Amino acid sequence: MAHLASRRTRVLTLPVGLALTASLGFLPTGTAAAAPADEPAAAVPADGPELSYVVNTRAGHGTVKQVRKAISKAGGTVVTSYDRIGVIVVHSKNPDFGATIRKARGVQSAGATRTNPIVPQATKDIGVEQPLTAAQARAAAGEAAAGQDPLEPLQWDLPAIKADKAHQKSLGSSKVTVAVIDTGVDDTHPDLAPNFDRKASVNCVSGAPDTTDGAWRPAAGESDHGTHVAGTIAAAKNGVGVTGVAPGVKVSGIKVSTPAGFFYTEAVVCGFVWAAEHGVDVTNNSYYTDPWLFNCKNDPDQGALVEAVTRATRYAEGKGVVNVAAAGNSDHDLALDAIEDATSPNDTTTVTRTVDPSECPDIPTMLPGVVTVSATGAKGLKASYSNYGLGVIDVAAPGGDSTVYQTPAPPATSGLILSTLPGGKFGYKAGTSMASPHVAGVAALIKSTHPHASAGVVKALLTHQADATACGAPYDINGDGTVDAVCEGGTRYNGFYGAGVVDALDAVRR
């Protein structure tokens, strides 16, 4: 099996006959305060590349005010300050800014969020979709039963989690919103427009919220990833295209990736805090936070990034938000104490290093409280590319796999996941990126059924209602006689499937 270098989002394209794996994780006005233009002191070096930093402080307005003064003296300019969680986003050209600000009173940690200077970057494709042809669409519509959307016969993933049966009881509540923290969502798509929540949508790419109308959409040439994810969660059951797992709930777009597809810490923090402050019930996170696939807490820079994103996810969960994240597509056992990472940092020159994921987590997916999702294929087995690990994976859901490995039952023809694409189009993708939104959709159905449930209760129901899935026979996905991954654990909980495959039908039963 060929493995492509992992980057950014948790999506990959699996051409027919070949499995290619690639890994593609503020508050409102009045609480997220943009800083005045602080002028750095003349004696401070300012001859380095301009980098972005997060500075994590102790709680308290007085402490934050004191740290802001120290930031200015160290040659930094505050972009925005999330006082509620003690995270300040800063730009600086001082090569010694990180080392200097870490010594300031009130600073708990600080680190550069990137290794590449803040400059415009060329647009890059992230996972090329397989578009649905007109002939395929017509054939699918001819197979559609009464009550099905035209392309639903191709969505083998819906019956895999009993979403088709769940829809006979409930489509979910329009009072529930799932935020897609991703590359942007095309809310003009006819299958997304009926369910789009504009008030909960924003562009967070700079680290500060941009509420300009449409700022949450992917620009021309940017990734279609977020739009695909959004359709899996909440494509409307409206006689058009596909059907989402929770087609009656709202979906919002929180854009956090640069034009080149990088998900930097300041944007991710902004996304979680925005969701917490704007009525979001569930977030979907089908990415890892760049530039490090694994962030080692004993490194001053990487440790600060872990701390900042941890504060943001905890803040969101404290506001009732269930955070769901993709496990990744590198076929790694995340429970091991040594994994080789040859992809970081991915915005400059990569280095090969051996990391312990328990000390160097993939964020946000491996943070405490975040629901970590592995992917399955059309036969219900762990997808060939999916990360796994006993004690790491919480639940599993369909993410798609090559038809060579897992072929769906007719009339479905592709082992990948069909969903929405910008411009009113539809297409297939595969990855744990596609598994995570299935879980986010089921969480939204649970929240619809239990509107007063806390985030903790929703997560408990998500795992309690999951269909326990045993490890099964030794995992030889390509049939070459060699075990490709080792599943540890029992029927009710194991490293491949966690507590099991999520169950949408149970989610709508009171």
N, C-alpha and C positions, 0 to 999 in steps of 0.2 A: 504494500500500500504506500503510495507516494504522499509525503507530507510537505505542504507548502509552508513557508515561513509565516508565523502568526503575527497578525497586526490588528490592533484596535478592537473592532467589533467582533461579536461572537457568531459570525456568519461565514459560510463557505459555499462554494458552488461545486456540485458533484455532477459532472457530465455523465451521461448514460455510459455505463461500461467502465467507469473509472471513479475511484473514490479519492478525491483530492481534499486534504484537510487543511484548513487555515483558520486561525483564531482572529477571527477578525477581532461604570461599574461608570437667604437675605430676606432678607426680610423685605416686606413691602416698604414703600416709601414711609419714612418715619422710624424704621428700625434698621434698615440697611442704608447707612449714610455715606454718600459720596464725599470724599475728603476735599478740603480746600487745596489749592495748588501749592503744596509745600515746596519751598526752594531748598535744595540741599546746601549744606554749608560749603563755602568755597574751598576749604582745605580737604574735603572728602574726595577721593579718587572717583572719577566718572568717565574713565577711558575704556571700560569693559563693554561687552555686549549687553544690551538691555535684556534682562531676564525678569520673569515673574516669580514671586515668592508668596508663600503663606506663612504668616506669623501667628502662632498660637499663644494666647495670653491667659493669665488667670482671670477669673470672673471679676466683674466690678467695673463700673463706669470710670472710676478714678484710675484704675489700672490701665484700662484701654487708652485713656487720655494721655497718661504718662508714656505708654509705649509708642503712641503716635508721634510724640515729640522725639523719642529716641530714633524712630524710623527716619524722621526728617534729618536729624543730625548725622545719621549713617548714610545719607544719600539716597533715601528711598522716597517714593511718592505713593501715597495710599490711593488705591483704586476704589475700594469699598471696604466697609467694616461690618462684619456680622457680629455685633456686640453680644447677642444672646448666646452665642456659642464660643465667643472669644477667638474668632478667626478673622485676621486682617489680610486682605489681598494687596500686595505691594509690587511696584515696578522699580527697578534700580539698575544703573549702569556701574555701580561700585563693585569691582570684582571681589571685594572683601565684605560685602553687605551681609551675607549669611553669617559668617563668623563673628562680625561685629554685633549684629542685632541679638544673637543668641546670648550675649553677655549682659544685655540690658535688663534692668529690674522689671519684673512682671512678665517677662517672656519665658514660656515653658519650652517651646521648640520653634524652629523656623527652618524653612528649606526652599530651594529653588524647585519650581514645579516642572521645569523642562531643562534640557541640556542644549537646546537650540535657541538662538536669539529670537526676540519677538520681531519677526519680519514676515511679509506676505509670502505664502507658500503656494506652489503649484497644486492645482486640484489633482487628486489621485482617485482612481476607482477603488472601492472597497467591496469586494465580492460582486461579481457580475451576475446579475439575475438571468434566469432562463425564461424569457417572455412567453406568455401563452399565445398561441397562434389563433387566428380567426376560425380555422377549421376545427381546432381542438375545442374552442369555446362553443361552436355550434353542436359538436358531437356531445359535449357535456350537457348542454341545455336539452338535448333530445332525451337524455337519460333522467332528467330531473323529475322527481315525484311531486305530487301536489304539496304545496307548502315549502318546497325547497327553493332556494335561490338558484339561478341558472348554472353556476359553476360548482355548486355544493357536491354533486356526485364525484368530483375530483378531490374532495377534501377528506381523505381517509382518516385524517387526524381528528376530526370531530367525533366519529363513533368510537375512536380509540380511547377517548376519555368520557364517552357517553354524553357528549354535548348535544348531539342530535335529540336524544331522549329528554335531556334537561330542558331544551327549548319548548317542548310540549307542555311543560309546567311553568316555566318562567324564562324570559329573555334577559332578566336583570333589571335593576332600577335605574332610572335616569337621574336619581339623586346621588349615584355613586360615580366617581371619576377615577380613571386610571391614567396616570401621567407616563408618557413615553419619554424617558430621559435618553436622548439619542441624537441622531443626525438631523433631526427636523421632521415634521409631519406635513404632508400636503393635504390641508383641510378642505381643499376644493374638490377632492376626489369624490365622485357621487356615492361611493360606498362608505365614506367617512364623514362627509359634510353633515348628515342628519344627526350624528352623535358627537360632534366636536364641541369641546368646552373652551371657548376663546379666553374666558377670564382666567383659566388655570394654565394658559399657554404663554411662553416667553422665550426669548433668546438669551442664554446665559454664557455665551462663548467668551466674552471678555472677563467674566467673573462677576459682573454686575448685571442686573436685570435690564433688558431692553424690551419694552412693551410696545414698540412700534408695530402697527397692524401688519400681520403677515411675517414678522421677523422670525417666527418659529418654523417657517417653511424651508425646505432645502432649496438653495439657489440652483440655477441651471448648471448642470455638470457636477453637482454635489451628490453625495450618496443617497440612494433610495431606501437605505436600511430602515430608518425610523418609520417610513410610511408603510413598509411591509409589516413591521412589528405591530403597528397600530391596527392594521386590518385583521390580524390574527386575534387581537383582543376584542375589538368592537366594531367590525364591519357590520353595517346595518342589515337586518333581514327585511329587505325592501324590494325584492324582485329584481335586484341588480347584482351581478357578480357573485362574490363569495359571502360567506356568513362567518361572523366572529364567534369566539367562544362565549362572549357575553354581549350579544348584539343589541341589548337594551340599555347598556350603561354608557356613560360619557367617556370620551378619551381626549386627552390634551397632549400638546407637543411642547416639550422643554428641550430646546436645541442647545447642545453642549459641545458639539464637535466643530473644530476649525474647518475651513474649506478643504484642507488636506486630510481631514478625517481624524485629527488627534483629539483625544478626550483628556484635557488637562485638569489638574486638581481644582483650580479656582472655579472653573466652569461646573464641575461636578458638585462642589460644595454649594454653589449658587443654586443648582438644580434641586437638590434635596431641601434646602431651606425654603426656596420658593414653593415647592410642593407642600411643605409643612404649613405654610402661611396662606395657602389659597384653596383650601378645602379638598385637597387630593386625598383619596382613600388608599390607593395602591400605586407604587411606582414600579416600572419595569426597567431593568438595567442590563442591556445586552452588549456589554463592552467591558474592557478593563481600563483603568485610569493610567494614561500615558505619563511618562515615557517608559516606565518600568513594568514589566509583566508581573514581577514579584517585587514588593517594596520591603527592604530589610530595615527593621525598626532600630537596629544598632547603627545605622548610617544617619548622620545628622539631617541630610536633606530628605531621604526616603522616609525616615521615621516621622518627620514633620508632616509629610503627605498622608501617612497612615492616620496620624492623630487628627488632622483636619477633616478628612472624610469620615472618620469614626464619629467625631462630634456631630457632623451634619446628619449622618444616618440615625444616630441616637436621638437627635432633636426631632427629626421627622417622625420616628416611631413614637416618641413621647407625645406627639400631636395626633396620634392615631393612625399613622401611615404604615402600611405593610410594604416593605421593600423586598422585591423579588429580583434575583440576579442570575445570569447565565454562568455555568461552571467553566466554560472554555472548551476549546476544540483541539487540544494538543494530545489527547489520549494519555494524559498524565494521571498517575495515582497521587492525588493531592494529600493523601495520608502518609506518604513516605517522608522520611526525614532528610532526604537528599534528592533534588531534582536539578538537572542541568538546564539553565536558561541561557540560550544563545541569541536572544532576540532583543535584549535591552542594553542601553536605552535605544528606543526605536526612532528617535528624532535626530540622532547624530550617528556616531560610529558605535556599533554594537560590540559588546564584549561577552565572552563566554564565562559563566560563573556557576558554581554549584550552590544551591540555596536550600534551606529548610523552610517549607511553606508555613510551618507553625510559627516561625519567627519572621518570615518574609512573605506576608500574605498577598494574594491577588486581591486588589480592592476595586469595587466594594464587595465582591462576591464572597470573600472569606471573612468578612467582618462579623462580629457578634450581632445576632438579631436579624441578619439578612437571610432570606430564604434562598438557598443555593440549589440550582436546578441542573440535572443531567438530562441528556437527550436520548430518546429511543427512536427506532425506525418503524417501518410499516409492519414488521413482524413482532413488534413489542420488545425486541432485544436492545440492549445498549447500542447506541449508534457507534459506528466504527471509530469516529473521531472524538467522541465525548470524553471529557475529563470525568474522573470518578474518585472515590475515596471514602472509606468507612469513617464516619464521624464528621465528614465534610458535606456530603450530599444530603439534602433534606428530602426532596421529592424528585420524581422524574416526569417527563412529558414528551410528546412527539416533537422531534426536531428534524426528522427526515434522515435518510441515508441513501446511498447508491442502490439502484434497483438490482445491481449485481448481488448485493448482500441481503437486501430486504425488499421484496417486491410486494406492492399493495394488491389487494383483491380488486377485480374489476367492479365498476367501470373506471376506477382510478388507474392512471397509467404511469405516473411518476412517483418515486419514493420520496420526493422532496415536498416541501410545504408550499401550497399555493396561497397567495395573498395579494394585497393591493400594492400598486406601484404608482409613482407620481404621474400626473397627466391622465388620470382615468384608466390606467392600464392595470394588468394583472400579470403575475409571474411567480416562478418557483425560486425558493432559496432553501438552504439547509444549514444547520448549526445549532449549538445550544442557544444562539440568538433567537431561534425560532421556537425552542422549547420553553424558554422563560415566559414569553407572552401567553402561552397556554395556561401556565400556572397563575400569572397575573389575572387572566380572565376568570379562572375558577375562584380566585380570591375575591374578585369583584362580585361574583355570584353569591359567595358566602356572605359578604358584606350586605348585599341586597336582601338576603334572607334574614340576616341578623343585623339590622341597621344600627343598633346601639352597641355592638360588639367592639371591644378594644382590639388594637393590633395584635396583642398577645392571644386573644381568644380566636381571632380569625386564623392566625398561624397554627394554633392548636387544632382547630377544625380541619384545616388544610391537610395536616399530616394524619390526623385521626381518620379522616374519610378516605384517604388515599388507598388504592387497591394494592395490598401487599404483593410484591413480586419477588419470587425467589431468584437466587443467583442462577440456578439451572445448571445445565451441563457445562463442562469447561469451555471457556469463551474462545472459539476459533472462528471468527467472523468471516474469514476468507476461505475457510475449508482447506488450508494447506497442511493441516496436521500439527501446526504449532499454536500453542495457547497465546492469544494476543493480549490478554489482560486477565488479571486475577481478581475475582469478586470475593470479598471477605464479608462474613456476617451471615445472619439467618434469613428466614422467609420474611419476617416482619420488619427487619431493618438490615440493610447491607450497603456496601460501598458503591454498587452500580445504581441502585434505584432509591436509596434512602428508605423512607417509610412506604414507598410504592409510587405507582402512577396516579396522578391526581384524578379525581372523580367528580365531574361536573353535575351529574345527576344527584349524588348525595348532597352537593352544595345547595341545591334548591329545595331540598326536603326539610321541613321544619321538624 
